[in-house]
Amino acid sequence: MPRYDVTVKLTGTDANAMFLVGRVREALRKAGVPAEEIKRFSVEAFDKGSYDELLRFLMEIVDVE
């Protein structure tokens, strides 16, 4: 179960890691997640060692479509 009750459509979009993180950041912001939590999310996301790790992390944070 994702950390936040937020759904983000990532399938069929640009697969660039920066784009995906930005998409999730925007969804979190729109859902009212505090800026400090979004900042922590971003730091942790960009600390992932591979693209696959990043995708798994994103799926832990939000519901990915």
Summary of the structure (lengths in Angstrom):
residues: 65
radius of gyration: 10.7
end to end distance: 13.6
largest distance: 29.3
contacts: 165
relative contact order: 0.28
helix: 57%
strand: 6%
